[in-house]
Amino acid sequence: MEGGSIRRAMGAEGRFRSVEAMLIPAIVLITGALLAYTTGVWAERRSGVLKPWHAGFFALGLALDVAGTATMSAIARSGQAAATGAAGVLTGIMQVTGAAALVLMAAHLAWALVVLIRGSERARGRFHRFSTTVWAIWLVPYFTGMVGSMAS
């Protein structure tokens, strides 16, 4: 995402003008995270062995997710997008599982680097089991956030 796009969405006081101005970058970042992380996880699973470029996609997915989460947090802090009822429950689930997913993604990337640097061929071949579990957990906040935003 270009810095200019973010600056245009922000007012003179350095805060976003509206939820709508923040929502598009947040959706692009989170969806980019989904694409990058999914590419890394499933390419690694299909190849049957962890390769450095898989870890690159894990890192890209994590970076995009952190940026998207920061943007979503700014939306929540603005107070302009309060969710109630079912949307509020889904938002709460998304927040808790999203935080857990970020921690798991960071641990996943760190473990991938350890396996690539010091791991045996056996460890490289079994790594995909951990990858698909973390990816599946990551999908929970992605989809609860999507459904929650549509419900509000």
DSSP file (Angstrom, degrees, kcal/mol; ACC not computed):
  #  RESIDUE AA STRUCTURE BP1 BP2  ACC     N-H-->O    O-->H-N    N-H-->O    O-->H-N    TCO  KAPPA ALPHA  PHI   PSI    X-CA   Y-CA   Z-CA
    1    1 A M              0   0    0      0, 0.0     2,-0.2     0, 0.0     0, 0.0   0.000 360.0 360.0 360.0 133.4    0.0    0.0    0.0
    2    2 A E     >  -     0   0    0      1,-0.1     4,-1.3     4,-0.0     3,-0.5  -0.497 360.0-132.4 -76.4 143.3    1.4    3.4   -0.9
    3    3 A G  H  > S+     0   0    0      1,-0.2     4,-2.6     2,-0.2     5,-0.2   0.832 106.5  62.5 -60.8 -32.6    1.9    6.0    1.8
    4    4 A G  H  > S+     0   0    0      1,-0.2     4,-2.4     2,-0.2    -1,-0.2   0.868  99.3  53.7 -62.2 -37.2    0.1    8.5   -0.5
    5    5 A S  H  > S+     0   0    0     -3,-0.5     4,-1.2     2,-0.2    -1,-0.2   0.897 111.1  45.6 -64.0 -40.0   -3.1    6.5   -0.4
    6    6 A I  H  X S+     0   0    0     -4,-1.3     4,-0.7     2,-0.2     3,-0.2   0.916 111.2  52.2 -69.6 -42.4   -3.0    6.5    3.4
    7    7 A R  H >< S+     0   0    0     -4,-2.6     3,-0.9     1,-0.2    -2,-0.2   0.893 106.9  53.6 -61.6 -39.1   -2.2   10.2    3.6
    8    8 A R  H 3< S+     0   0    0     -4,-2.4    -1,-0.2     1,-0.2    -2,-0.2   0.846 107.4  51.5 -63.8 -32.1   -5.2   11.0    1.3
    9    9 A A  H 3< S+     0   0    0     -4,-1.2     8,-2.2    -3,-0.2     9,-0.4   0.623 101.5  79.6 -78.8 -12.2   -7.5    9.1    3.6
   10   10 A M  B << S-A   16   0A   0     -3,-0.9     6,-0.3    -4,-0.7     2,-0.1  -0.708  76.4-129.7 -99.9 148.1   -6.2   11.0    6.6
   11   11 A G    >   -     0   0    0      4,-3.4     3,-1.8    -2,-0.3    -1,-0.1  -0.223  39.4 -88.8 -81.5 178.9   -7.3   14.5    7.6
   12   12 A A  T 3  S+     0   0    0      1,-0.3    -1,-0.1     2,-0.1    -2,-0.0   0.791 125.0  61.0 -61.9 -29.5   -4.9   17.4    8.4
   13   13 A E  T 3  S-     0   0    0      2,-0.2    -1,-0.3     1,-0.1     3,-0.1   0.399 119.6-107.1 -81.7   4.5   -4.8   16.4   12.1
   14   14 A G  S <  S+     0   0    0     -3,-1.8     2,-0.3     1,-0.3    -2,-0.1   0.590  83.9 113.6  84.4  10.2   -3.3   13.0   11.1
   15   15 A R  S    S-     0   0    0      1,-0.0    -4,-3.4     2,-0.0    -1,-0.3  -0.843  76.1 -94.6-112.7 154.0   -6.4   10.9   11.8
   16   16 A F  B     -A   10   0A   0     -2,-0.3    -6,-0.2    -6,-0.3     3,-0.1  -0.365  27.8-137.2 -64.7 143.1   -8.5    9.1    9.3
   17   17 A R  S    S-     0   0    0     -8,-2.2     2,-0.3     1,-0.2    -1,-0.1   0.864  74.8  -9.6 -70.1 -38.0  -11.5   11.1    8.1
   18   18 A S     >  -     0   0    0     -9,-0.4     4,-1.2     1,-0.1    -1,-0.2  -0.969  66.3-103.1-156.2 165.9  -14.0    8.3    8.3
   19   19 A V  H  > S+     0   0    0     -2,-0.3     4,-2.6     1,-0.2     3,-0.5   0.898 120.3  56.9 -60.2 -40.8  -14.5    4.5    8.7
   20   20 A E  H  > S+     0   0    0      1,-0.2     4,-1.3     2,-0.2    -1,-0.2   0.884 103.0  53.5 -60.5 -38.8  -15.0    4.2    5.0
   21   21 A A  H  4 S+     0   0    0      1,-0.2    -1,-0.2     2,-0.2    -2,-0.2   0.802 116.9  38.4 -66.6 -28.2  -11.6    5.8    4.3
   22   22 A M  H  X S+     0   0    0     -4,-1.2     4,-2.0    -3,-0.5    -2,-0.2   0.760 105.4  67.8 -89.9 -28.4   -9.9    3.3    6.6
   23   23 A L  H  X S+     0   0    0     -4,-2.6     4,-2.8     1,-0.2     5,-0.2   0.891  95.1  53.0 -65.3 -42.5  -12.0    0.2    5.7
   24   24 A I  H  X S+     0   0    0     -4,-1.3     4,-2.6     1,-0.2     5,-0.2   0.955 111.6  44.6 -62.1 -50.8  -10.7   -0.2    2.1
   25   25 A P  H  > S+     0   0    0      0, 0.0     4,-2.6     0, 0.0    -1,-0.2   0.904 114.2  51.5 -59.3 -37.7   -7.0   -0.2    3.1
   26   26 A A  H  X S+     0   0    0     -4,-2.0     4,-2.7     2,-0.2     5,-0.3   0.928 111.2  46.3 -63.6 -45.0   -7.8   -2.6    6.0
   27   27 A I  H  X S+     0   0    0     -4,-2.8     4,-2.6     2,-0.2     5,-0.3   0.912 113.2  49.5 -64.1 -42.9   -9.7   -5.0    3.7
   28   28 A V  H  X S+     0   0    0     -4,-2.6     4,-2.3    -5,-0.2    -2,-0.2   0.928 113.9  45.9 -62.6 -45.0   -6.9   -4.9    1.1
   29   29 A L  H  X S+     0   0    0     -4,-2.6     4,-2.1    -5,-0.2    -2,-0.2   0.937 115.3  44.9 -64.7 -47.3   -4.3   -5.6    3.7
   30   30 A I  H  X S+     0   0    0     -4,-2.7     4,-2.1     2,-0.2    -2,-0.2   0.894 115.0  48.1 -66.6 -39.3   -6.2   -8.4    5.4
   31   31 A T  H  X S+     0   0    0     -4,-2.6     4,-2.5    -5,-0.3    -1,-0.2   0.882 109.8  53.1 -68.8 -36.8   -7.1  -10.0    2.1
   32   32 A G  H  X S+     0   0    0     -4,-2.3     4,-2.8    -5,-0.3     5,-0.2   0.890 107.6  52.1 -60.7 -39.2   -3.4   -9.7    1.0
   33   33 A A  H  X S+     0   0    0     -4,-2.1     4,-2.8     2,-0.2     5,-0.4   0.919 108.4  50.8 -62.1 -43.7   -2.5  -11.5    4.2
   34   34 A L  H  X S+     0   0    0     -4,-2.1     4,-2.4     1,-0.2     5,-0.2   0.935 113.1  45.3 -58.9 -47.1   -4.9  -14.2    3.3
   35   35 A L  H  X S+     0   0    0     -4,-2.5     4,-2.3     2,-0.2    -2,-0.2   0.929 116.8  43.8 -64.6 -46.4   -3.5  -14.6   -0.2
   36   36 A A  H  X S+     0   0    0     -4,-2.8     4,-2.4     2,-0.2    -2,-0.2   0.942 117.4  44.1 -65.8 -47.8    0.2  -14.5    0.9
   37   37 A Y  H  X S+     0   0    0     -4,-2.8     4,-2.7    -5,-0.2     5,-0.2   0.908 114.4  49.5 -66.2 -41.6   -0.3  -16.9    3.9
   38   38 A T  H  X S+     0   0    0     -4,-2.4     4,-2.6    -5,-0.4     5,-0.4   0.914 110.6  51.2 -63.0 -42.8   -2.5  -19.3    1.9
   39   39 A T  H  X S+     0   0    0     -4,-2.3     4,-2.1    -5,-0.2     5,-0.3   0.945 113.3  44.7 -59.2 -48.8    0.1  -19.4   -0.9
   40   40 A G  H  X S+     0   0    0     -4,-2.4     4,-1.9     2,-0.2    -2,-0.2   0.932 116.4  45.0 -61.5 -47.5    2.9  -20.1    1.5
   41   41 A V  H  X S+     0   0    0     -4,-2.7     4,-2.1     1,-0.2    -2,-0.2   0.940 118.8  39.5 -65.5 -49.1    1.1  -22.8    3.5
   42   42 A W  H  X S+     0   0    0     -4,-2.6     4,-2.4    -5,-0.2    -1,-0.2   0.812 113.8  53.1 -78.4 -28.1   -0.4  -24.7    0.6
   43   43 A A  H  X S+     0   0    0     -4,-2.1     4,-2.2    -5,-0.4    -1,-0.2   0.906 111.5  48.1 -67.4 -39.8    2.6  -24.4   -1.6
   44   44 A E  H  X>S+     0   0    0     -4,-1.9     4,-1.5    -5,-0.3     5,-0.5   0.915 112.7  48.1 -64.5 -42.7    4.7  -25.9    1.3
   45   45 A R  H  <5S+     0   0    0     -4,-2.1    -2,-0.2     1,-0.2    -1,-0.2   0.922 112.8  47.8 -64.5 -43.9    2.1  -28.6    1.8
   46   46 A R  H  <5S+     0   0    0     -4,-2.4    -1,-0.2     1,-0.2    -2,-0.2   0.872 112.0  48.9 -66.4 -36.9    2.0  -29.5   -1.9
   47   47 A S  H  <5S-     0   0    0     -4,-2.2    -1,-0.2    -5,-0.2    -2,-0.2   0.770 100.4-138.7 -75.2 -23.4    5.8  -29.6   -2.3
   48   48 A G  T  <5S+     0   0    0     -4,-1.5     2,-0.3    -5,-0.2    -3,-0.1   0.454  74.7  70.4  82.3  -0.6    6.1  -31.8    0.8
   49   49 A V  S   <S-     0   0    0     -5,-0.5     2,-0.3    77,-0.1    76,-0.2  -0.989  85.6-110.0-150.5 139.6    9.1  -29.9    2.1
   50   50 A L        -     0   0    0     74,-1.3    74,-0.1    -2,-0.3    75,-0.0  -0.511  37.8-173.7 -70.3 129.7    9.6  -26.5    3.7
   51   51 A K    >>  -     0   0    0     -2,-0.3     4,-1.4     1,-0.1     3,-1.1  -0.876  36.6-109.3-122.6 157.1   11.6  -24.1    1.4
   52   52 A P  H 3> S+     0   0    0      0, 0.0     4,-1.7     0, 0.0    -1,-0.1   0.855 116.4  57.2 -55.2 -37.7   12.9  -20.6    2.0
   53   53 A W  H 3> S+     0   0    0      1,-0.2     4,-1.7     2,-0.2     5,-0.1   0.804 100.5  58.5 -68.0 -25.2   10.4  -19.0   -0.3
   54   54 A H  H <> S+     0   0    0     -3,-1.1     4,-2.1     2,-0.2    -1,-0.2   0.936 105.2  49.7 -63.4 -45.2    7.5  -20.5    1.7
   55   55 A A  H  X S+     0   0    0     -4,-1.4     4,-2.6     1,-0.2    -2,-0.2   0.858 105.6  58.4 -61.5 -34.4    8.9  -18.7    4.8
   56   56 A G  H  X S+     0   0    0     -4,-1.7     4,-2.4     1,-0.2    -1,-0.2   0.904 107.2  46.1 -60.6 -41.4    9.0  -15.5    2.7
   57   57 A F  H  X S+     0   0    0     -4,-1.7     4,-2.6     2,-0.2    -2,-0.2   0.848 110.1  53.8 -70.7 -33.6    5.2  -15.9    2.1
   58   58 A F  H  X S+     0   0    0     -4,-2.1     4,-2.4     2,-0.2    -2,-0.2   0.935 111.3  46.7 -60.9 -44.8    4.6  -16.6    5.8
   59   59 A A  H  X S+     0   0    0     -4,-2.6     4,-2.8     2,-0.2    -2,-0.2   0.909 112.4  48.9 -64.7 -43.3    6.5  -13.4    6.6
   60   60 A L  H  X S+     0   0    0     -4,-2.4     4,-2.6     2,-0.2     5,-0.2   0.920 111.5  49.8 -62.6 -44.1    4.6  -11.4    4.0
   61   61 A G  H  X S+     0   0    0     -4,-2.6     4,-2.2     1,-0.2    -2,-0.2   0.911 112.3  47.9 -60.5 -42.9    1.3  -12.7    5.3
   62   62 A L  H  X S+     0   0    0     -4,-2.4     4,-2.7     2,-0.2    -2,-0.2   0.934 112.0  49.2 -63.4 -46.6    2.2  -11.8    8.9
   63   63 A A  H  X S+     0   0    0     -4,-2.8     4,-2.3     1,-0.2    -2,-0.2   0.916 113.4  46.1 -61.0 -44.3    3.3   -8.3    7.9
   64   64 A L  H  X S+     0   0    0     -4,-2.6     4,-2.7     2,-0.2    -1,-0.2   0.881 112.5  51.2 -65.7 -37.7    0.1   -7.7    6.0
   65   65 A D  H  X S+     0   0    0     -4,-2.2     4,-2.9    -5,-0.2    -2,-0.2   0.910 109.7  49.3 -66.3 -42.3   -2.0   -9.1    8.8
   66   66 A V  H  X S+     0   0    0     -4,-2.7     4,-2.4     2,-0.2    -2,-0.2   0.932 113.7  46.6 -61.8 -45.3   -0.2   -6.8   11.4
   67   67 A A  H  X S+     0   0    0     -4,-2.3     4,-1.9     2,-0.2    -2,-0.2   0.916 114.8  46.5 -63.8 -43.2   -0.8   -3.8    9.1
   68   68 A G  H  X S+     0   0    0     -4,-2.7     4,-2.6     2,-0.2    -2,-0.2   0.891 111.8  51.0 -65.2 -40.0   -4.4   -4.7    8.5
   69   69 A T  H  X S+     0   0    0     -4,-2.9     4,-2.6     2,-0.2    -2,-0.2   0.896 108.4  52.1 -65.0 -39.8   -5.0   -5.4   12.2
   70   70 A A  H  X S+     0   0    0     -4,-2.4     4,-1.8     2,-0.2    -1,-0.2   0.902 111.2  47.4 -62.4 -40.3   -3.5   -2.0   13.1
   71   71 A T  H  X S+     0   0    0     -4,-1.9     4,-1.8     2,-0.2    -2,-0.2   0.914 112.0  49.1 -67.3 -42.8   -5.8   -0.3   10.6
   72   72 A M  H  X S+     0   0    0     -4,-2.6     4,-2.4     1,-0.2    -2,-0.2   0.879 108.9  53.9 -63.2 -37.2   -8.8   -2.2   12.0
   73   73 A S  H  X S+     0   0    0     -4,-2.6     4,-2.7     1,-0.2    -1,-0.2   0.883 105.7  53.1 -64.0 -37.8   -7.8   -1.2   15.5
   74   74 A A  H  X S+     0   0    0     -4,-1.8     4,-1.4     2,-0.2    -1,-0.2   0.887 108.1  51.0 -63.9 -38.0   -7.8    2.4   14.4
   75   75 A I  H  X>S+     0   0    0     -4,-1.8     4,-0.6     2,-0.2     5,-0.6   0.941 111.6  47.1 -62.2 -46.9  -11.3    1.9   13.1
   76   76 A A  H ><5S+     0   0    0     -4,-2.4     3,-1.0     1,-0.2    -2,-0.2   0.902 111.5  50.9 -62.8 -41.3  -12.4    0.4   16.5
   77   77 A R  H 3<5S+     0   0    0     -4,-2.7    -1,-0.2     1,-0.2    -2,-0.2   0.775  97.6  68.1 -67.8 -25.5  -10.7    3.2   18.4
   78   78 A S  H 3<5S-     0   0    0     -4,-1.4    -1,-0.2    -3,-0.3    -2,-0.2   0.757  95.8-140.5 -66.6 -22.4  -12.5    5.9   16.3
   79   79 A G  T <<5S+     0   0    0     -3,-1.0     3,-0.5    -4,-0.6    -3,-0.1   0.489  74.6 108.5  76.8   1.5  -15.8    4.8   17.9
   80   80 A Q  S   <S+     0   0    0     -5,-0.6    -4,-0.1     1,-0.2   -61,-0.1   0.560  74.8  49.4 -86.5  -7.9  -17.5    5.2   14.5
   81   81 A A        +     0   0    0     -6,-0.5     2,-0.2    -5,-0.2    -1,-0.2  -0.274  69.9 163.5-128.9  48.2  -18.0    1.5   14.0
   82   82 A A        -     0   0    0     -3,-0.5     2,-0.4     1,-0.0     6,-0.1  -0.499  24.2-150.6 -71.0 132.0  -19.5    0.2   17.2
   83   83 A A        -     0   0    0     -2,-0.2     2,-0.3     4,-0.1    -2,-0.1  -0.856  16.0-178.8-106.0 138.7  -21.0   -3.3   16.7
   84   84 A T    >>  +     0   0    0     -2,-0.4     3,-0.9     4,-0.1     4,-0.8  -0.820  47.9   6.5-127.4 168.8  -23.9   -4.5   18.7
   85   85 A G  H 3> S-     0   0    0     -2,-0.3     4,-1.9     1,-0.3     3,-0.2  -0.298 129.7  -9.6  63.1-139.5  -25.9   -7.8   18.9
   86   86 A A  H 3> S+     0   0    0      1,-0.2     4,-2.6     2,-0.2    -1,-0.3   0.871 138.7  55.5 -61.1 -38.2  -24.7  -10.7   16.8
   87   87 A A  H <> S+     0   0    0     -3,-0.9     4,-2.3    64,-0.2    -1,-0.2   0.881 106.9  51.1 -62.9 -37.1  -22.2   -8.4   15.1
   88   88 A G  H  X S+     0   0    0     -4,-0.8     4,-2.2    -3,-0.2    -1,-0.2   0.893 110.0  48.6 -66.3 -40.3  -20.8   -7.4   18.5
   89   89 A V  H  X S+     0   0    0     -4,-1.9     4,-2.3     2,-0.2    -2,-0.2   0.934 112.9  47.5 -64.4 -46.2  -20.4  -11.0   19.5
   90   90 A L  H  X S+     0   0    0     -4,-2.6     4,-2.7     1,-0.2    -2,-0.2   0.882 110.5  52.6 -62.9 -38.3  -18.6  -11.9   16.2
   91   91 A T  H  X S+     0   0    0     -4,-2.3     4,-2.4     2,-0.2    -1,-0.2   0.907 108.8  50.2 -63.9 -41.0  -16.4   -8.8   16.6
   92   92 A G  H  X S+     0   0    0     -4,-2.2     4,-2.0     2,-0.2    -2,-0.2   0.912 111.6  47.7 -62.4 -42.9  -15.4  -10.0   20.1
   93   93 A I  H  X S+     0   0    0     -4,-2.3     4,-2.8     1,-0.2     5,-0.4   0.917 111.5  51.5 -62.7 -43.2  -14.6  -13.5   18.8
   94   94 A M  H  X S+     0   0    0     -4,-2.7     4,-2.4     1,-0.2    -2,-0.2   0.902 108.8  50.8 -61.4 -41.6  -12.6  -11.9   15.9
   95   95 A Q  H  X S+     0   0    0     -4,-2.4     4,-1.9     2,-0.2    -1,-0.2   0.926 115.2  41.1 -64.0 -45.1  -10.6   -9.8   18.4
   96   96 A V  H  X S+     0   0    0     -4,-2.0     4,-2.0     2,-0.2    -2,-0.2   0.949 120.9  40.8 -69.6 -49.7   -9.7  -12.7   20.6
   97   97 A T  H  X S+     0   0    0     -4,-2.8     4,-2.6    -5,-0.2    -2,-0.2   0.836 112.7  56.9 -70.2 -30.4   -9.0  -15.2   17.9
   98   98 A G  H  X S+     0   0    0     -4,-2.4     4,-2.3    -5,-0.4    -1,-0.2   0.911 107.2  47.5 -65.2 -42.8   -7.2  -12.6   15.8
   99   99 A A  H  X S+     0   0    0     -4,-1.9     4,-1.9    -5,-0.2    -2,-0.2   0.924 113.9  47.8 -63.2 -43.8   -4.7  -11.8   18.6
  100  100 A A  H  X S+     0   0    0     -4,-2.0     4,-2.6     1,-0.2    -2,-0.2   0.903 110.5  52.5 -62.6 -40.5   -4.1  -15.5   19.1
  101  101 A A  H  X S+     0   0    0     -4,-2.6     4,-2.9     2,-0.2    -2,-0.2   0.893 106.7  52.2 -64.6 -40.2   -3.7  -16.0   15.3
  102  102 A L  H  X S+     0   0    0     -4,-2.3     4,-2.2     2,-0.2    -1,-0.2   0.918 111.2  47.3 -61.7 -42.5   -1.1  -13.2   15.1
  103  103 A V  H  X S+     0   0    0     -4,-1.9     4,-2.5     2,-0.2    -2,-0.2   0.931 113.8  47.8 -63.4 -44.9    0.9  -14.8   17.9
  104  104 A L  H  X S+     0   0    0     -4,-2.6     4,-2.8     1,-0.2    -2,-0.2   0.891 110.2  51.9 -63.8 -39.9    0.6  -18.2   16.2
  105  105 A M  H  X S+     0   0    0     -4,-2.9     4,-2.5     2,-0.2    -1,-0.2   0.907 110.9  47.7 -63.2 -41.1    1.7  -16.7   12.8
  106  106 A A  H  X S+     0   0    0     -4,-2.2     4,-2.5     2,-0.2    -2,-0.2   0.916 114.1  46.5 -65.8 -42.4    4.8  -15.2   14.4
  107  107 A A  H  X S+     0   0    0     -4,-2.5     4,-2.8     2,-0.2    -2,-0.2   0.893 111.4  53.2 -64.8 -39.0    5.6  -18.5   16.2
  108  108 A H  H  X S+     0   0    0     -4,-2.8     4,-2.4     2,-0.2    -2,-0.2   0.924 110.7  45.9 -61.3 -46.6    5.0  -20.3   12.9
  109  109 A L  H  X S+     0   0    0     -4,-2.5     4,-2.3     2,-0.2    -2,-0.2   0.927 113.3  49.4 -63.4 -45.1    7.4  -18.0   11.0
  110  110 A A  H  X S+     0   0    0     -4,-2.5     4,-2.2     1,-0.2    -2,-0.2   0.920 112.7  47.4 -60.7 -43.9   10.0  -18.3   13.8
  111  111 A W  H  X S+     0   0    0     -4,-2.8     4,-2.8     1,-0.2    -1,-0.2   0.887 109.0  54.6 -65.7 -38.3    9.7  -22.1   13.8
  112  112 A A  H  X S+     0   0    0     -4,-2.4     4,-2.6     1,-0.2    -1,-0.2   0.920 109.0  48.3 -60.3 -43.1   10.0  -22.2   10.0
  113  113 A L  H  X S+     0   0    0     -4,-2.3     4,-2.3     2,-0.2     5,-0.2   0.899 111.4  49.8 -65.3 -40.0   13.2  -20.2   10.2
  114  114 A V  H  X>S+     0   0    0     -4,-2.2     4,-3.3     2,-0.2     5,-0.8   0.935 112.6  47.3 -62.2 -46.0   14.6  -22.6   12.8
  115  115 A V  H  X5S+     0   0    0     -4,-2.8     4,-1.3     3,-0.2    -2,-0.2   0.905 113.2  48.7 -63.3 -41.3   13.7  -25.6   10.7
  116  116 A L  H  <5S+     0   0    0     -4,-2.6    -1,-0.2    -5,-0.2    -2,-0.2   0.880 120.0  37.1 -66.3 -37.0   15.2  -24.0    7.6
  117  117 A I  H  <5S+     0   0    0     -4,-2.3    -2,-0.2    -5,-0.2    -3,-0.2   0.912 140.4   5.4 -82.0 -45.2   18.5  -23.1    9.4
  118  118 A R  H  <5S+     0   0    0     -4,-3.3    -3,-0.2    -5,-0.2    -2,-0.2   0.499  97.6 115.0-120.3  -6.3   19.0  -26.1   11.7
  119  119 A G     << -     0   0    0     -4,-1.3     2,-0.1    -5,-0.8    -4,-0.1  -0.253  59.4-120.9 -76.9 156.0   16.3  -28.6   10.9
  120  120 A S     >  -     0   0    0      1,-0.1     4,-2.2    -2,-0.0     5,-0.2  -0.330  32.6-103.6 -80.2 169.0   16.7  -32.1    9.5
  121  121 A E  H  > S+     0   0    0      1,-0.2     4,-2.0     2,-0.2     5,-0.1   0.871 124.8  55.8 -60.8 -36.2   15.1  -33.2    6.3
  122  122 A R  H  > S+     0   0    0      2,-0.2     4,-1.3     1,-0.2    -1,-0.2   0.923 107.0  48.4 -62.6 -44.2   12.5  -35.0    8.4
  123  123 A A  H  > S+     0   0    0      1,-0.2     4,-1.0     2,-0.2     3,-0.3   0.900 110.7  51.2 -63.1 -40.9   11.6  -31.8   10.2
  124  124 A R  H  < S+     0   0    0     -4,-2.2   -74,-1.3     1,-0.2     4,-0.3   0.856 110.9  49.5 -63.5 -34.7   11.3  -30.0    6.9
  125  125 A G  H  < S+     0   0    0     -4,-2.0    -1,-0.2   -76,-0.2    -2,-0.2   0.715 114.7  42.7 -77.6 -21.4    9.0  -32.7    5.6
  126  126 A R  H >X S+     0   0    0     -4,-1.3     3,-1.6    -3,-0.3     4,-0.5   0.511  86.9  92.4-100.9  -6.7    6.7  -32.7    8.6
  127  127 A F  H >X S+     0   0    0     -4,-1.0     4,-1.8     1,-0.3     3,-1.0   0.810  70.4  73.0 -59.7 -31.9    6.5  -28.9    9.1
  128  128 A H  H 3> S+     0   0    0     -4,-0.3     4,-2.6     1,-0.3    -1,-0.3   0.754  85.9  65.6 -59.1 -24.4    3.3  -28.7    6.9
  129  129 A R  H <> S+     0   0    0     -3,-1.6     4,-1.3     1,-0.2    -1,-0.3   0.929 106.6  41.3 -62.9 -43.1    1.3  -30.3    9.7
  130  130 A F  H <X S+     0   0    0     -3,-1.0     4,-2.4    -4,-0.5     5,-0.2   0.900 112.9  56.3 -68.3 -41.1    1.9  -27.2   11.9
  131  131 A S  H  X S+     0   0    0     -4,-1.8     4,-2.6     1,-0.2    -2,-0.2   0.930 107.2  46.0 -58.1 -49.6    1.4  -24.9    8.9
  132  132 A T  H  X S+     0   0    0     -4,-2.6     4,-2.2     1,-0.2    -1,-0.2   0.836 111.3  53.2 -68.2 -30.9   -2.1  -26.1    8.1
  133  133 A T  H  X S+     0   0    0     -4,-1.3     4,-2.1    -5,-0.2    -1,-0.2   0.945 111.8  44.3 -66.5 -47.5   -3.2  -26.0   11.7
  134  134 A V  H  X S+     0   0    0     -4,-2.4     4,-2.5     1,-0.2    -2,-0.2   0.915 113.5  51.8 -62.9 -42.8   -2.0  -22.3   12.1
  135  135 A W  H  X S+     0   0    0     -4,-2.6     4,-1.5    -5,-0.2    -1,-0.2   0.917 109.1  49.8 -59.9 -44.4   -3.6  -21.4    8.8
  136  136 A A  H  X S+     0   0    0     -4,-2.2     4,-0.6     1,-0.2    -1,-0.2   0.899 111.6  48.3 -63.2 -40.6   -7.0  -23.0    9.8
  137  137 A I  H >< S+     0   0    0     -4,-2.1     3,-1.1     1,-0.2    -1,-0.2   0.895 107.2  57.1 -64.5 -39.5   -6.9  -21.1   13.1
  138  138 A W  H 3X S+     0   0    0     -4,-2.5     4,-1.3     1,-0.3    -1,-0.2   0.822  97.5  62.9 -61.5 -31.5   -6.1  -17.9   11.2
  139  139 A L  H 3X S+     0   0    0     -4,-1.5     4,-2.8     1,-0.2     5,-0.3   0.787  89.3  70.2 -65.9 -26.4   -9.3  -18.3    9.1
  140  140 A V  H <X S+     0   0    0     -3,-1.1     4,-2.7    -4,-0.6     5,-0.3   0.963 104.4  37.3 -59.2 -55.3  -11.5  -18.0   12.2
  141  141 A P  H  > S+     0   0    0      0, 0.0     4,-2.1     0, 0.0     5,-0.2   0.855 114.7  57.6 -67.2 -30.1  -10.9  -14.3   12.8
  142  142 A Y  H  X S+     0   0    0     -4,-1.3     4,-1.8     2,-0.2    -2,-0.2   0.967 115.5  34.1 -60.9 -51.7  -10.8  -13.6    9.0
  143  143 A F  H  X S+     0   0    0     -4,-2.8     4,-2.7     2,-0.2     5,-0.3   0.855 116.9  52.4 -77.5 -34.4  -14.3  -15.0    8.5
  144  144 A T  H  X S+     0   0    0     -4,-2.7     4,-2.6    -5,-0.3    -1,-0.2   0.888 111.3  49.7 -67.6 -35.0  -15.8  -13.9   11.8
  145  145 A G  H  X S+     0   0    0     -4,-2.1     4,-2.2    -5,-0.3    -2,-0.2   0.916 112.6  46.9 -65.0 -42.6  -14.6  -10.4   11.0
  146  146 A M  H  X S+     0   0    0     -4,-1.8     4,-1.7    -5,-0.2    -2,-0.2   0.948 116.7  42.2 -63.9 -49.9  -16.1  -10.5    7.5
  147  147 A V  H  X S+     0   0    0     -4,-2.7     4,-1.9     1,-0.2    -2,-0.2   0.901 113.6  53.5 -65.8 -40.6  -19.5  -11.9    8.7
  148  148 A G  H  X S+     0   0    0     -4,-2.6     4,-1.0    -5,-0.3    -1,-0.2   0.889 108.7  48.7 -61.5 -39.9  -19.5   -9.5   11.7
  149  149 A S  H  < S+     0   0    0     -4,-2.2    -1,-0.2     1,-0.2    -2,-0.2   0.843 112.0  49.1 -71.1 -31.7  -19.0   -6.5    9.5
  150  150 A M  H  < S+     0   0    0     -4,-1.7    -1,-0.2     1,-0.2    -2,-0.2   0.812 108.8  54.3 -73.5 -29.1  -21.8   -7.6    7.2
  151  151 A A  H  <        0   0    0     -4,-1.9   -64,-0.2     1,-0.2    -1,-0.2   0.704 360.0 360.0 -78.0 -19.1  -24.1   -8.2   10.1
  152  152 A S     <        0   0    0     -4,-1.0    -1,-0.2    -5,-0.2    -2,-0.2   0.497 360.0 360.0 -89.7 360.0  -23.7   -4.7   11.5
